[in-house]
Amino acid sequence: MLTPIEKTALTLLGMGEDSAAKVLKYFDQYQIQAISNAMTSLSTVNSEQANEVLTEFFDSYGQHSGIKAASKDFLQNTLEKSVGGDLAKNVLTKIFGDELEQKMEILEHCNPRIIGSQLEHEHPQMAAIFLSLMSPKASASIITTLPTKMGDDLVLKIAKITAVDEDIAEDLSNLVDRCLDAASALDNSTVDGVKQVADIINVYDGDSDRLLDLIREHSEDLLEEIENLRYDFNVLAVQTERTLDQVVQAINVNDWAIALRGADPSIINKVRASMPNRMRTSLDEQEQITGPQPKAKIDQARKEIMEHIKSLARQGDVTLVMTDEKGVS
């Protein structure tokens, strides 16, 4: 059952832009907003509903009852002709801004490397605007996948953004859609089986060493890949205060200065909190000296740190928490 607003929207959709614009002039701002929203949300209308609403306008409407939701171009042309550019932009921003926000929310949970690969070929200013609309955590994750210089430039550009020009809305929307398409294509075609096995072993309640031995018999390279994922740098975020106190001071501060570059804030904060004051001061000094580092060097520093920590765990010197639920010593 269509509401009065939906019936009005359906009628205007069937009239065309010029006629619809003339009719809209007789509505106030709030009514225009409601009708415009209805125009964008109407799904295909069946012939019975169409005949009930449009008989007064079309004698033969039953043959043409497939009216779909209004496009942004239709709304923009219609609204500008009826109420002027400023109000039209305001209405469109409210309607399509919500749609863009929903898409950006989906991208928050996509693989940052996929999004980063799209931004690498994008105009720097557009990439900066895109990142400014995401959460700080998601933006940071994406920036770490980019070449160091590009990431640094984008951070500076983001810092200078004070407003987003409405004229770039369409280009921004196209970029968002490309990122969604890329993420969807990869999600539908690949599964990270090695990562899945690493996660399974980390939460396995049985003899995990037996599983590792089984994998070793099959392939030493595969075992190394799984072990690298099990002892990922991000596992530091779930360690106890006691464990961090032990491992942090066992690692050279110069290595920490490189490894913590672009790391999750929760890891940075926990590692720094476990450092004695003198070591923390030394870390600050070393970070200023080393400056930005290539991603390959950061990854290597993190790998070496985790190898050291893994060795301590194997010797029984520390107890590592591999997930939020299981401790492995």
C-alpha positions in Angstrom: 0.0 0.0 0.0 1.6 3.3 -1.1 1.6 6.2 1.2 0.4 9.6 0.0 4.0 10.8 -0.3 4.9 7.7 -2.4 1.9 8.3 -4.6 3.0 11.9 -5.2 6.5 10.7 -6.0 5.2 8.1 -8.4 3.1 10.7 -10.2 6.0 13.1 -10.5 8.3 10.3 -11.8 5.8 9.6 -14.6 5.5 13.3 -15.5 9.1 14.0 -16.5 11.5 16.6 -15.2 9.9 19.8 -16.6 6.3 19.0 -15.5 7.5 17.6 -12.1 9.5 20.8 -11.5 6.4 23.0 -12.1 4.4 20.9 -9.6 7.1 20.9 -6.9 7.0 24.7 -6.8 3.7 24.4 -4.9 5.3 22.4 -2.1 7.3 23.7 0.9 10.9 22.7 1.7 10.0 19.8 4.0 7.5 18.4 1.6 10.0 18.5 -1.2 12.5 16.7 1.0 10.0 13.9 1.7 8.9 13.5 -1.9 12.5 13.5 -3.1 13.4 10.7 -0.6 10.4 8.7 -1.8 11.5 9.2 -5.5 14.9 7.5 -4.7 13.4 4.6 -2.7 10.5 3.5 -5.0 11.0 0.0 -6.4 9.4 -1.2 -9.6 5.7 -0.4 -9.4 3.1 -3.0 -10.5 0.4 -2.2 -13.0 -2.4 -2.2 -10.4 -0.7 0.4 -8.2 0.3 2.5 -11.3 -3.2 2.6 -12.6 -4.6 3.6 -9.3 -2.2 6.5 -9.0 -1.8 7.6 -12.6 -5.1 7.1 -14.3 -5.8 10.8 -14.2 -2.6 11.5 -16.1 -2.2 8.6 -18.5 -5.1 6.9 -20.4 -2.9 4.0 -21.4 -0.6 3.9 -18.4 -1.1 0.2 -17.8 1.3 -0.5 -20.7 4.1 1.5 -19.1 4.0 0.7 -15.4 7.6 -0.1 -14.8 8.8 3.1 -13.1 11.9 2.7 -11.1 13.6 4.9 -8.5 14.7 8.4 -9.5 18.3 8.8 -10.6 20.5 11.5 -9.0 20.5 13.4 -12.4 16.7 13.4 -12.6 16.4 14.7 -9.1 19.1 17.4 -9.6 17.5 18.7 -12.8 14.0 18.6 -11.3 14.9 20.3 -8.0 17.0 23.0 -9.6 14.2 24.0 -11.9 11.7 24.1 -9.1 13.4 25.5 -6.1 16.9 26.7 -7.2 20.4 25.4 -6.9 21.1 25.9 -3.2 18.1 24.1 -1.9 18.5 21.4 -4.5 22.1 20.7 -3.4 20.9 20.6 0.2 18.2 18.0 -0.6 20.6 15.9 -2.7 23.3 16.0 -0.1 20.9 14.6 2.5 19.7 11.8 0.3 22.8 10.7 -1.5 25.1 11.6 1.4 23.5 8.9 3.4 24.1 6.4 0.6 27.8 7.4 0.4 28.1 7.1 4.2 26.7 3.5 4.0 29.2 2.6 1.3 32.1 4.0 3.3 31.0 2.0 6.3 31.3 -1.2 4.3 34.8 -0.2 3.1 35.8 0.1 6.8 35.8 -3.7 7.0 37.5 -4.4 3.7 41.1 -5.5 3.2 43.1 -2.2 3.4 45.5 -3.5 0.7 42.7 -3.7 -1.8 41.7 -0.1 -1.1 45.3 1.0 -1.1 45.9 -0.5 -4.5 43.0 1.6 -5.8 44.2 4.8 -4.2 47.7 4.4 -5.6 46.3 5.3 -9.1 44.0 8.0 -7.8 44.6 11.8 -7.8 46.4 12.6 -4.5 43.8 15.2 -3.4 40.9 12.8 -4.1 42.7 10.0 -2.2 43.2 12.4 0.7 39.5 13.4 0.8 38.5 9.7 0.6 40.7 8.8 3.6 39.5 11.9 5.5 36.0 10.4 5.4 37.0 7.1 6.9 37.8 6.3 10.6 41.3 7.1 11.8 42.0 3.4 12.3 40.9 2.4 8.8 42.8 5.3 7.2 45.9 4.4 9.1 45.7 0.7 7.9 45.3 1.8 4.3 48.2 4.3 4.5 50.6 1.7 5.7 50.0 -0.3 2.5 51.0 2.6 0.3 54.6 3.6 -0.6 56.1 5.6 2.2 56.3 8.9 0.3 52.8 8.7 -0.9 51.5 7.9 2.6 53.4 10.9 4.0 52.0 13.2 1.3 48.5 12.0 1.9 48.8 12.7 5.7 49.8 16.3 5.0 47.0 16.7 2.5 44.4 15.3 4.9 45.6 17.8 7.6 44.9 20.7 5.2 41.3 19.6 4.4 38.7 22.0 5.9 35.7 21.3 3.6 34.8 19.1 0.7 33.6 20.8 -2.5 30.2 19.5 -3.6 31.5 19.5 -7.2 33.7 16.5 -6.6 30.9 14.4 -5.1 30.4 12.4 -8.3 34.2 11.7 -8.6 34.3 10.7 -5.0 31.3 8.4 -5.4 32.9 6.7 -8.4 36.1 6.1 -6.4 34.1 4.6 -3.6 32.3 2.3 -6.1 35.6 1.2 -7.6 36.9 0.3 -4.2 33.8 -1.7 -3.4 34.0 -3.5 -6.8 37.6 -4.4 -6.2 36.9 -5.6 -2.7 33.9 -7.6 -3.8 35.8 -9.2 -6.7 38.6 -10.4 -4.4 36.3 -11.6 -1.7 34.3 -13.7 -4.2 37.4 -15.3 -5.8 40.0 -15.9 -3.0 40.1 -17.5 0.4 43.2 -17.1 2.6 43.6 -20.8 3.6 47.0 -20.3 5.3 45.6 -17.6 7.5 42.6 -19.7 8.4 44.9 -22.6 9.4 47.1 -20.3 11.6 43.9 -19.0 13.3 42.6 -22.6 13.8 45.9 -23.7 15.5 45.9 -20.6 17.7 42.5 -21.6 19.2 42.9 -25.4 19.0 42.3 -27.1 22.3 44.1 -30.3 21.4 47.7 -31.0 20.6 48.7 -28.1 18.4 52.3 -29.4 18.1 51.0 -32.6 16.4 49.2 -30.4 13.8 52.4 -28.4 13.2 54.4 -31.6 12.8 51.9 -32.8 10.2 52.3 -29.6 8.3 56.1 -29.8 8.6 56.1 -33.2 7.0 54.1 -31.8 4.1 56.1 -28.6 3.6 58.6 -26.7 5.6 57.8 -23.5 3.6 54.1 -23.8 4.4 54.9 -24.3 8.1 57.1 -21.2 8.1 54.3 -19.2 6.4 51.8 -20.4 9.0 54.1 -19.7 11.9 54.7 -16.2 10.6 50.9 -15.6 10.7 50.5 -17.2 14.1 53.2 -14.9 15.5 52.0 -11.8 13.7 53.1 -8.5 15.2 49.5 -7.6 16.0 49.4 -10.4 18.6 51.2 -8.0 20.9 47.9 -6.2 21.4 46.4 -9.1 23.4 49.4 -9.8 25.7 49.3 -9.4 29.4 51.1 -6.6 31.1 53.6 -9.0 32.6 54.4 -10.6 29.3 54.9 -7.2 27.6 57.2 -6.1 30.4 59.4 -9.2 29.8 59.5 -9.0 26.0 59.7 -5.3 25.5 62.9 -4.9 27.5 64.4 -8.0 25.7 64.3 -6.1 22.4 66.7 -3.4 21.3 65.0 0.1 21.4 66.3 0.8 17.8 64.3 -2.2 16.5 61.2 -0.9 18.3 61.6 2.5 16.8 61.3 1.0 13.3 58.7 -1.7 14.1 56.3 0.6 15.7 56.1 2.9 12.7 52.4 2.8 11.5 51.5 0.2 14.0 48.0 0.0 15.6 47.8 2.7 18.3 46.8 0.0 20.9 50.1 -1.8 20.3 52.1 1.4 20.4 50.5 2.4 23.7 51.0 -1.0 25.3 54.6 -1.3 24.3 55.5 2.2 25.4 53.7 1.7 28.7 55.9 -1.4 29.4 59.1 0.5 28.8 61.1 2.1 31.7 61.2 5.9 31.5 64.8 5.9 30.2 64.0 3.4 27.4 60.9 5.4 26.4 62.9 8.6 26.1 65.5 6.7 24.0 62.6 5.4 21.8 61.4 9.0 21.2 64.9 10.1 20.3 65.5 7.1 18.0 62.2 7.7 16.2 63.2 11.3 15.4 66.6 10.1 14.1 65.3 7.3 11.9 62.3 9.2 10.5 60.0 7.5 8.0 61.0 4.0 6.9 60.3 1.8 3.9 57.5 -0.6 4.5 59.9 -3.5 3.8 62.2 -2.4 6.5 59.3 -2.0 9.0 58.1 -5.5 8.1 61.6 -7.0 8.6 62.0 -5.3 12.0 58.6 -6.7 13.1 59.5 -10.2 11.9 62.8 -10.2 13.8 61.0 -9.0 16.9 58.4 -11.7 16.7 61.1 -14.4 16.0 62.8 -13.3 19.2 59.6 -13.4 21.2 58.7 -16.8 19.7 62.1 -18.1 20.8 61.5 -16.8 24.4 58.1 -18.5 24.4 59.5 -21.8 23.1 62.1 -21.7 25.9 59.4 -21.2 28.4 60.7 -17.7 29.4 57.4 -16.0 28.6 53.8 -17.0 28.1 52.2 -15.7 25.0 48.4 -15.1 24.5 47.7 -16.1 20.8 44.1 -15.0 21.0 41.9 -13.4 23.5 41.0 -16.8 24.9 44.2 -19.0 24.8 47.6 -18.8 26.3 50.6 -20.6 24.7 53.9 -21.0 26.4 
